[in-house]
Amino acid sequence: MKILDYIVVGSGCSGAMSAQTLVEAGKQVTMVDVGATNPKYHDMVPEKDFITLRKTDPEQYRYLLGSEIEGVSWAQIGKGAQITPARKHMYKHADTHLRMDSKNFFPIESLGYGGAGIGWGVQCWEYSDADMRMAGLDPQKMSQAYETVARRIGISGTNDGTGKYTLGTLKTYQPSPKMDRNHKYIMGKYDKHLKYFQKLGLHMGRTPLALLTKDKGNRKAYAYQDMDFYTDKHRSAWRPWIAVDELRKNNSFTYIGGYMVKTFKEKDDYVELVCVNVDTGKEESFYCRSLILGSGVLGTARIVLRSLGAKKRLPILCNPYTYIPCLQPAMVGKEAEPGKMGFAQLSLFLDENNDNVDTSVASLYSYQSLMMFRVIKQIPFLSFTDARVLMQWLMPGLVIMGVHHPDKHSDNKYMELVPDKHSATGDSLKVHYELGAEELAELDRREKKMVSAMRKTGTFALKRINPGYGASVHYAGTLPFSDEEKSFTLARNGRLHGTKKVFVADSSGFEYLPSRGVTFTLLANAHNVAEGVLAHGS
């Protein structure tokens, strides 16, 4: 039996970042992961911009729609609406190894190489100090960790009038990418009516992104090809698999793919990790002196519940999310714009008390390279043929608002493991997520206020779409931080209470989930947990 020093579970954001911290500290690290990939599409996308490809490539359907047209879905808008064929491997093995049992919660989980970070929108907001304290995080330690993560992944942003909501105190960042005409128009209208927006507690500015606008090592500056949903060839946008790829070049790091972690068993001086080989279905074990779980909030919950063998309900946090297609009449009928980008360019924050606490945020996206078929079914009262003609004129003026709200624990948000004979692990995660009438009324009020104010920017909401709870892909709070040694909680350094050598590097410990995307804070927390593992000793 070989006992390894450190095992990190998962190649997603928290796994990749915690592993990098350990390796940079000179430790021998092994990553255990399923790591599904999609080599079929890796080299398929030509090195050209979206408009050129649409006009000249007779084989474009192969990567835009999928060689088997698997990218086309006529289902209702829901989770993964922007996942293109090149990223479908995010879901590989999920049906058999990540079984869900829920009537009202439909999350996105991934066993792909890079986890859910494969499809991350790369938004990188800092939490406010107040939000961090409510989440159970130390603002001083997090501030230092934000800087470390920013140096590693590369962030672009602008310290504008909304700097306190976006970059916070961050010092390490590149300039924001250039805005397209849709967002320039919106920003111009916002500046013109600035006092109106400020009176309402609404603040608009550039969205910070894990996106390079200057070269960084072997990663290239963003090329404005508008192929963000189809390829990461230039590695301009940071993905966790980029970090894992670099770690695999280091002799201190070993990657073991093809294994789904089932349970852990802590012994006196080591931890046994029981895994399922996804190809053979057979169980195999690995052994280590310290175990770091970075398999995502829901994945970590499964592993902990199985390992501790108790029938226990765990709480859950998830940002409520609304998808709002909008129209800019001033842009209708214009030709397709070269040099666009698929990532969010502006964000609108609702902070009615001007205290940077309990805010809601809307990210704004212009719509082009995701293709017309993804929105055409949302045109009411028209046949496909008529809607297609209409959308050709409307699309240049189409802007998407993605509105996220904060979340707090309640008795109506919980999960538990239940038996499931169709699951490779013998169980499913049963989740119940329900907002109360007061919560729903408050979210409705906030969204109506934001939608109404956006009219001042010449941007008019067509409809509000609820894609279902879980569609935000922002999860937390299943193993809340606690200063007491209580089962199914975490110490502040990420150690799972009741264990000595098992740590959790994802957002399972957060006691509150702010509206701003969790990923940048998740990355910073993962770095801090790895530092805590090092301080704890092997």
C-alpha positions as CSV (number, residue, x, y, z in Angstrom):
1,M,0.0,0.0,0.0
2,K,1.5,3.3,-1.1
3,I,0.6,6.3,1.0
4,L,0.7,9.6,-1.0
5,D,1.3,13.0,0.7
6,Y,-1.7,15.0,-0.6
7,I,-4.6,14.0,-2.7
8,V,-6.9,16.7,-4.3
9,V,-10.2,15.5,-5.6
10,G,-11.5,17.2,-8.7
11,S,-10.0,19.3,-11.5
12,G,-12.5,22.2,-11.3
13,C,-11.8,25.6,-9.9
14,S,-11.3,24.7,-6.3
15,G,-9.4,21.6,-7.0
16,A,-7.1,23.3,-9.5
17,M,-6.4,26.3,-7.3
18,S,-5.7,24.3,-4.1
19,A,-3.4,21.9,-6.0
20,Q,-1.5,24.8,-7.4
21,T,-0.9,26.3,-4.0
22,L,0.4,23.0,-2.6
23,V,2.7,22.4,-5.6
24,E,4.1,25.9,-5.4
25,A,4.9,25.1,-1.8
26,G,7.0,22.2,-3.0
27,K,4.6,19.4,-2.0
28,Q,4.0,16.2,-3.8
29,V,0.4,16.3,-5.0
30,T,-1.9,13.8,-6.6
31,M,-5.2,14.8,-8.3
32,V,-7.9,12.2,-8.6
33,D,-10.6,13.1,-11.1
34,V,-13.0,11.7,-13.7
35,G,-11.7,14.2,-16.2
36,A,-14.0,13.6,-19.2
37,T,-12.7,15.3,-22.4
38,N,-14.0,15.9,-25.9
39,P,-11.1,15.5,-28.3
40,K,-13.5,15.3,-31.3
41,Y,-14.0,19.1,-31.2
42,H,-10.6,20.2,-30.0
43,D,-9.0,21.0,-33.4
44,M,-12.2,21.3,-35.4
45,V,-12.8,25.1,-35.0
46,P,-10.8,27.1,-37.6
47,E,-8.6,30.0,-36.6
48,K,-11.0,32.7,-37.8
49,D,-13.6,35.1,-36.4
50,F,-17.3,34.2,-36.2
51,I,-18.6,36.4,-39.1
52,T,-15.9,35.1,-41.5
53,L,-16.7,31.5,-40.6
54,R,-20.5,32.1,-41.1
55,K,-19.8,33.6,-44.5
56,T,-17.1,31.2,-45.8
57,D,-17.0,27.8,-44.0
58,P,-19.3,25.2,-45.6
59,E,-18.5,22.9,-42.6
60,Q,-19.4,25.4,-39.9
61,Y,-22.4,23.3,-38.7
62,R,-20.0,20.7,-37.4
63,Y,-18.8,22.9,-34.5
64,L,-21.7,25.5,-34.3
65,L,-24.5,23.0,-34.2
66,G,-22.6,19.7,-33.7
67,S,-21.7,17.1,-36.2
68,E,-24.8,15.2,-35.1
69,I,-26.8,18.4,-34.5
70,E,-26.5,17.7,-30.8
71,G,-26.2,21.4,-30.0
72,V,-29.8,22.1,-31.1
73,S,-32.5,21.8,-28.4
74,W,-36.1,22.8,-28.5
75,A,-36.6,22.4,-24.8
76,Q,-37.5,25.3,-22.5
77,I,-34.7,27.7,-21.4
78,G,-33.1,26.0,-18.5
79,K,-29.8,24.9,-17.2
80,G,-26.9,24.9,-19.6
81,A,-28.6,26.9,-22.2
82,Q,-25.3,28.2,-23.5
83,I,-23.4,24.9,-23.6
84,T,-22.3,24.3,-27.2
85,P,-21.2,21.0,-28.7
86,A,-17.6,21.6,-28.0
87,R,-18.3,21.7,-24.3
88,K,-20.9,18.9,-24.0
89,H,-18.3,16.7,-22.2
90,M,-19.2,18.7,-19.1
91,Y,-22.1,16.4,-18.7
92,K,-20.4,13.1,-19.6
93,H,-21.1,10.4,-16.9
94,A,-23.4,12.7,-15.0
95,D,-26.5,10.6,-15.7
96,T,-25.0,7.6,-14.0
97,H,-22.6,9.0,-11.5
98,L,-24.2,12.2,-10.4
99,R,-27.9,11.2,-10.1
100,M,-30.3,13.8,-8.9
101,D,-33.8,13.4,-7.4
102,S,-35.6,16.7,-7.3
103,K,-38.9,18.4,-8.4
104,N,-37.7,21.9,-8.0
105,F,-33.9,22.1,-8.2
106,F,-32.0,21.4,-11.4
107,P,-28.3,22.1,-11.0
108,I,-25.4,21.8,-13.4
109,E,-22.7,19.4,-12.3
110,S,-19.6,18.2,-14.2
111,L,-17.2,15.4,-14.2
112,G,-15.3,16.9,-17.1
113,Y,-11.6,17.9,-17.2
114,G,-11.9,21.3,-15.6
115,G,-15.3,20.7,-13.9
116,A,-18.0,23.2,-14.3
117,G,-15.2,25.7,-15.0
118,I,-15.3,24.4,-18.6
119,G,-18.4,26.6,-19.2
120,W,-17.7,29.4,-16.7
121,G,-18.6,32.9,-17.8
122,V,-15.2,34.1,-16.3
123,Q,-16.8,36.9,-14.2
124,C,-14.5,37.8,-11.3
125,W,-16.1,40.0,-8.6
126,E,-14.8,40.5,-5.2
127,Y,-17.2,40.1,-2.3
128,S,-17.5,43.2,0.0
129,D,-16.1,42.9,3.5
130,A,-19.6,42.7,4.9
131,D,-20.6,40.0,2.5
132,M,-17.5,38.0,3.4
133,R,-18.2,38.2,7.1
134,M,-21.8,37.1,6.5
135,A,-20.4,34.1,4.5
136,G,-18.0,33.3,7.3
137,L,-14.8,34.4,5.5
138,D,-12.0,36.5,6.9
139,P,-11.8,39.7,4.7
140,Q,-8.1,40.3,5.4
141,K,-7.1,36.7,4.4
142,M,-9.4,36.8,1.4
143,S,-8.0,40.2,0.2
144,Q,-4.5,38.6,0.1
145,A,-5.9,35.5,-1.6
146,Y,-7.7,37.5,-4.3
147,E,-4.4,39.1,-5.2
148,T,-2.7,35.7,-5.4
149,V,-5.4,34.3,-7.6
150,A,-5.5,37.4,-9.9
151,R,-1.7,37.0,-10.5
152,R,-2.2,33.4,-11.4
153,I,-5.2,33.5,-13.7
154,G,-5.0,37.1,-15.1
155,I,-8.0,39.5,-14.7
156,S,-9.1,42.4,-16.8
157,G,-11.2,45.2,-15.3
158,T,-11.8,48.9,-14.8
159,N,-11.8,50.8,-11.5
160,D,-14.8,52.9,-12.5
161,G,-17.7,54.3,-10.5
162,T,-18.7,50.7,-9.5
163,G,-15.2,49.7,-8.4
164,K,-16.3,48.9,-4.9
165,Y,-18.8,46.3,-6.3
166,T,-16.4,44.7,-8.8
167,L,-12.7,44.9,-8.2
168,G,-12.9,45.9,-4.6
169,T,-9.4,46.4,-3.3
170,L,-7.8,44.4,-6.1
171,K,-4.5,45.8,-7.5
172,T,-3.5,43.1,-10.0
173,Y,-5.5,43.4,-13.2
174,Q,-5.2,44.3,-16.9
175,P,-7.4,46.8,-18.7
176,S,-10.9,45.8,-19.6
177,P,-11.6,44.6,-23.2
178,K,-13.1,47.1,-25.6
179,M,-16.9,47.4,-25.5
180,D,-19.1,46.6,-28.5
181,R,-21.6,49.1,-29.9
182,N,-24.5,47.6,-27.8
183,H,-22.7,48.2,-24.5
184,K,-21.3,51.6,-25.5
185,Y,-24.8,52.7,-26.3
186,I,-26.1,51.5,-22.9
187,M,-23.1,53.0,-21.0
188,G,-23.6,56.4,-22.8
189,K,-27.3,56.5,-21.8
190,Y,-26.4,55.5,-18.2
191,D,-23.9,58.3,-17.9
192,K,-26.4,60.8,-19.3
193,H,-29.0,59.8,-16.6
194,L,-26.4,59.1,-13.8
195,K,-28.3,61.0,-11.1
196,Y,-31.5,59.1,-11.9
197,F,-29.8,55.7,-11.5
198,Q,-28.0,56.7,-8.4
199,K,-31.2,58.0,-6.8
200,L,-32.7,54.5,-7.3
201,G,-29.6,52.8,-5.9
202,L,-28.5,51.5,-9.2
203,H,-24.8,51.5,-10.3
204,M,-23.4,50.4,-13.7
205,G,-19.8,49.6,-14.6
206,R,-17.4,47.2,-16.4
207,T,-17.6,43.6,-15.5
208,P,-14.2,42.2,-14.3
209,L,-13.3,39.0,-16.2
210,A,-10.7,36.2,-16.0
211,L,-9.8,37.3,-19.5
212,L,-6.4,38.5,-20.8
213,T,-6.2,41.8,-22.7
214,K,-2.4,41.4,-22.7
215,D,-0.3,38.3,-23.3
216,K,0.6,36.4,-20.2
217,G,3.1,33.6,-20.5
218,N,1.9,31.1,-23.2
219,R,-1.6,32.6,-23.0
220,K,-2.6,35.2,-25.6
221,A,-4.5,38.4,-25.3
222,Y,-8.2,38.2,-26.3
223,A,-8.5,38.4,-30.2
224,Y,-12.1,39.5,-30.5
225,Q,-13.1,36.6,-32.7
226,D,-16.5,36.1,-30.9
227,M,-15.9,32.4,-30.6
228,D,-15.9,32.3,-26.8
229,F,-18.6,29.6,-26.6
230,Y,-16.8,27.3,-29.0
231,T,-13.1,27.3,-28.4
232,D,-10.4,28.3,-25.9
233,K,-7.5,27.9,-28.3
234,H,-5.8,31.1,-27.3
235,R,-6.4,30.4,-23.6
236,S,-7.3,34.1,-23.2
237,A,-10.1,33.2,-20.8
238,W,-8.8,31.2,-17.8
239,R,-10.2,27.8,-17.3
240,P,-9.2,25.4,-14.4
241,W,-8.0,22.8,-16.9
242,I,-5.3,25.3,-18.1
243,A,-3.9,25.3,-14.5
244,V,-4.0,21.5,-14.4
245,D,-2.3,21.3,-17.7
246,E,0.5,23.4,-16.4
247,L,0.7,21.4,-13.1
248,R,1.1,18.2,-15.1
249,K,4.4,19.5,-16.4
250,N,5.7,19.6,-12.8
251,N,7.4,16.4,-11.4
252,S,5.7,17.2,-8.0
253,F,2.2,16.7,-9.5
254,T,0.5,13.5,-10.6
255,Y,-2.9,13.4,-12.4
256,I,-5.0,10.2,-12.1
257,G,-8.1,10.4,-14.4
258,G,-11.1,8.1,-14.9
259,Y,-12.0,7.7,-11.2
260,M,-15.2,8.8,-9.4
261,V,-14.6,9.3,-5.7
262,K,-17.2,7.4,-3.6
263,T,-16.1,7.6,0.0
264,F,-13.1,8.3,2.3
265,K,-12.1,6.4,5.5
266,E,-9.8,8.1,7.9
267,K,-7.3,5.9,9.7
268,D,-4.8,6.8,12.5
269,D,-2.1,8.1,10.2
270,Y,-3.7,8.1,6.7
271,V,-6.9,8.5,4.7
272,E,-8.2,5.8,2.4
273,L,-10.1,7.1,-0.7
274,V,-12.5,4.6,-2.2
275,C,-13.1,5.3,-5.9
276,V,-15.1,3.8,-8.8
277,N,-13.4,3.3,-12.1
278,V,-15.8,4.9,-14.6
279,D,-14.8,2.5,-17.4
280,T,-14.9,-0.8,-15.5
281,G,-17.2,0.0,-12.6
282,K,-14.8,-1.6,-10.2
283,E,-13.8,0.0,-6.9
284,E,-10.2,0.9,-6.2
285,S,-8.5,2.7,-3.3
286,F,-5.9,5.4,-3.0
287,Y,-4.2,6.4,0.3
288,C,-2.9,9.8,1.5
289,R,-1.8,11.7,4.5
290,S,-4.0,14.7,3.7
291,L,-7.2,14.8,1.6
292,I,-8.6,17.9,0.0
293,L,-12.1,17.7,-1.5
294,G,-12.5,20.1,-4.4
295,S,-15.3,18.3,-6.2
296,G,-17.9,21.1,-6.1
297,V,-20.5,21.7,-3.4
298,L,-22.9,19.0,-4.5
299,G,-20.1,16.5,-5.3
300,T,-18.5,17.1,-1.9
301,A,-21.8,16.7,-0.1
302,R,-22.3,13.3,-1.7
303,I,-18.8,12.1,-0.7
304,V,-19.2,13.4,2.9
305,L,-22.7,11.9,3.4
306,R,-21.6,8.5,2.1
307,S,-18.4,8.6,4.1
308,L,-19.9,9.5,7.5
309,G,-22.7,7.0,6.9
310,A,-25.4,9.1,8.5
311,K,-28.9,9.9,7.3
312,K,-28.5,13.6,7.4
313,R,-30.1,16.6,5.7
314,L,-27.7,19.2,4.7
315,P,-28.6,22.8,3.9
316,I,-27.9,24.4,0.5
317,L,-27.5,27.9,-0.9
318,C,-28.0,28.8,-4.5
319,N,-28.3,32.3,-6.2
320,P,-31.9,32.7,-7.6
321,Y,-31.4,33.6,-11.2
322,T,-33.6,35.2,-13.9
323,Y,-32.9,35.4,-17.6
324,I,-34.2,38.5,-19.3
325,P,-34.0,39.0,-23.1
326,C,-34.0,42.7,-24.0
327,L,-34.2,44.8,-27.1
328,Q,-32.4,47.9,-28.1
329,P,-34.5,49.5,-30.9
330,A,-31.6,51.8,-31.9
331,M,-29.6,48.7,-33.0
332,V,-32.4,46.8,-34.9
333,G,-31.6,46.1,-38.5
334,K,-27.8,46.9,-38.3
335,E,-25.3,44.5,-39.9
336,A,-23.5,42.0,-37.7
337,E,-20.7,43.6,-35.8
338,P,-17.1,42.3,-36.1
339,G,-15.0,42.1,-33.0
340,K,-17.7,41.3,-30.5
341,M,-17.3,39.1,-27.5
342,G,-19.6,36.6,-25.8
343,F,-18.7,37.5,-22.2
344,A,-20.5,40.0,-20.0
345,Q,-19.3,43.6,-20.6
346,L,-21.4,45.6,-18.2
347,S,-23.0,44.9,-14.8
348,L,-25.8,46.7,-13.0
349,F,-25.9,46.6,-9.2
350,L,-28.9,47.3,-7.1
351,D,-27.7,48.7,-3.7
352,E,-30.6,50.7,-2.3
353,N,-28.9,51.3,1.1
354,N,-25.6,52.2,-0.5
355,D,-23.8,49.9,1.9
356,N,-22.7,47.2,-0.5
357,V,-24.6,44.5,1.4
358,D,-27.4,42.2,0.1
359,T,-27.1,43.6,-3.4
360,S,-28.6,42.1,-6.6
361,V,-26.6,42.2,-9.9
362,A,-27.5,42.0,-13.5
363,S,-24.8,41.0,-16.1
364,L,-25.4,42.3,-19.6
365,Y,-24.5,40.4,-22.7
366,S,-24.9,41.3,-26.4
367,Y,-26.2,38.4,-28.5
368,Q,-24.6,37.2,-31.7
369,S,-22.4,34.1,-31.8
370,L,-24.7,31.8,-29.8
371,M,-26.9,31.7,-32.9
372,M,-30.5,32.7,-33.6
373,F,-32.0,29.2,-32.9
374,R,-31.4,29.5,-29.2
375,V,-33.8,32.5,-28.8
376,I,-36.2,32.1,-31.8
377,K,-38.5,29.8,-29.8
378,Q,-39.1,32.7,-27.4
379,I,-40.9,34.8,-30.0
380,P,-44.6,34.5,-29.0
381,F,-47.5,33.9,-31.5
382,L,-45.2,33.3,-34.5
383,S,-44.3,30.2,-36.5
384,F,-40.7,29.2,-36.8
385,T,-40.5,30.5,-40.4
386,D,-41.9,34.0,-39.6
387,A,-39.9,34.3,-36.3
388,R,-36.7,33.5,-38.2
389,V,-37.2,36.4,-40.6
390,L,-38.1,38.7,-37.8
391,M,-35.1,37.7,-35.7
392,Q,-32.7,38.4,-38.5
393,W,-33.6,42.1,-38.0
394,L,-33.9,42.0,-34.2
395,M,-30.7,40.1,-33.3
396,P,-28.3,43.1,-33.6
397,G,-30.4,44.8,-30.9
398,L,-30.7,41.8,-28.6
399,V,-29.2,42.1,-25.1
400,I,-29.4,39.5,-22.4
401,M,-29.7,40.4,-18.7
402,G,-28.8,37.7,-16.3
403,V,-30.0,38.7,-12.8
404,H,-28.6,37.1,-9.7
405,H,-29.9,37.5,-6.2
406,P,-28.3,36.7,-2.8
407,D,-29.4,33.7,-0.8
408,K,-29.6,32.7,2.8
409,H,-30.2,29.4,4.6
410,S,-33.8,28.3,5.3
411,D,-35.6,25.1,6.3
412,N,-37.0,24.9,2.8
413,K,-33.6,24.5,1.2
414,Y,-31.9,21.1,1.9
415,M,-30.5,17.9,0.4
416,E,-30.0,14.3,1.4
417,L,-28.8,11.0,-0.1
418,V,-31.4,8.4,-1.1
419,P,-31.0,4.9,-2.5
420,D,-31.0,4.6,-6.3
421,K,-30.5,1.3,-8.1
422,H,-29.8,3.1,-11.4
423,S,-26.8,5.0,-10.0
424,A,-23.3,3.8,-10.3
425,T,-22.8,4.8,-6.7
426,G,-26.1,3.3,-5.5
427,D,-27.6,6.6,-4.5
428,S,-29.1,9.9,-5.7
429,L,-28.9,13.3,-4.2
430,K,-32.4,14.4,-3.3
431,V,-32.7,18.2,-3.2
432,H,-35.6,20.4,-2.1
433,Y,-35.2,24.2,-2.8
434,E,-38.1,26.5,-2.2
435,L,-38.3,30.3,-1.8
436,G,-40.9,31.7,0.5
437,A,-43.6,34.1,-0.5
438,E,-41.8,37.1,1.0
439,E,-38.5,36.1,-0.8
440,L,-40.3,35.8,-4.1
441,A,-42.0,39.1,-3.7
442,E,-38.7,40.8,-2.9
443,L,-36.9,39.3,-5.9
444,D,-39.8,40.3,-8.1
445,R,-39.7,43.9,-6.8
446,R,-35.9,44.1,-7.4
447,E,-36.1,42.8,-11.0
448,K,-39.0,45.1,-11.9
449,K,-37.0,48.0,-10.6
450,M,-33.9,47.0,-12.7
451,V,-36.0,46.3,-15.8
452,S,-37.8,49.7,-15.5
453,A,-34.5,51.6,-15.0
454,M,-32.9,49.9,-18.0
455,R,-35.5,51.6,-20.3
456,K,-33.5,54.8,-19.6
457,T,-30.6,53.2,-21.5
458,G,-32.8,52.4,-24.5
459,T,-33.0,48.7,-23.5
460,F,-36.4,47.1,-23.2
461,A,-37.2,43.8,-21.5
462,L,-39.1,41.4,-23.7
463,K,-39.9,38.9,-21.0
464,R,-38.5,37.5,-17.7
465,I,-37.7,33.8,-17.8
466,N,-37.2,31.7,-14.7
467,P,-34.8,28.9,-15.9
468,G,-35.4,26.9,-12.7
469,Y,-33.6,26.9,-9.3
470,G,-30.0,25.6,-9.8
471,A,-29.6,27.2,-13.2
472,S,-27.3,29.9,-11.7
473,V,-24.6,27.3,-11.2
474,H,-23.7,29.1,-8.0
475,Y,-23.9,26.7,-5.0
476,A,-22.7,26.9,-1.4
477,G,-23.4,26.3,2.2
478,T,-23.9,22.5,2.5
479,L,-21.2,22.1,5.3
480,P,-21.4,25.5,7.0
481,F,-18.4,27.0,8.9
482,S,-18.6,26.5,12.6
483,D,-16.3,27.3,15.5
484,E,-17.6,24.2,17.3
485,E,-16.5,20.7,16.5
486,K,-19.9,19.7,15.1
487,S,-20.6,17.0,12.5
488,F,-21.2,18.1,9.0
489,T,-19.6,21.5,9.5
490,L,-16.2,22.9,8.6
491,A,-13.5,24.6,10.7
492,R,-12.4,28.0,9.4
493,N,-9.4,26.5,7.7
494,G,-11.6,24.1,5.8
495,R,-11.1,21.0,7.9
496,L,-14.1,18.8,8.1
497,H,-15.1,18.6,11.7
498,G,-14.8,15.1,13.1
499,T,-11.7,14.4,11.0
500,K,-8.1,15.3,11.3
501,K,-6.8,15.1,7.7
502,V,-9.9,15.8,5.5
503,F,-10.3,19.3,4.1
504,V,-12.9,20.9,1.9
505,A,-11.6,23.5,-0.6
506,D,-14.9,24.6,-2.4
507,S,-17.7,26.9,-1.2
508,S,-19.4,24.2,1.0
509,G,-18.6,26.2,4.1
510,F,-20.1,29.6,3.1
511,E,-22.9,30.6,5.4
512,Y,-24.3,33.2,3.0
513,L,-24.2,33.5,-0.8
514,P,-23.9,37.0,-2.2
515,S,-25.4,37.8,-5.6
516,R,-22.0,38.4,-7.2
517,G,-20.7,35.3,-8.9
518,V,-19.0,32.9,-6.4
519,T,-16.1,31.6,-8.6
520,F,-13.5,34.3,-7.9
521,T,-14.2,34.0,-4.1
522,L,-14.3,30.2,-4.4
523,L,-10.8,30.3,-6.0
524,A,-9.5,32.6,-3.3
525,N,-11.0,30.4,-0.6
526,A,-9.4,27.3,-2.2
527,H,-6.0,28.9,-2.0
528,N,-6.6,29.7,1.7
529,V,-7.7,26.2,2.5
530,A,-4.6,24.8,0.9
531,E,-2.5,27.2,3.0
532,G,-4.5,25.9,6.0
533,V,-3.6,22.4,5.1
534,L,0.1,23.3,4.9
535,A,-0.1,25.0,8.3
536,H,-2.0,22.0,9.8
537,G,0.9,19.7,8.8
538,S,0.9,16.3,7.3
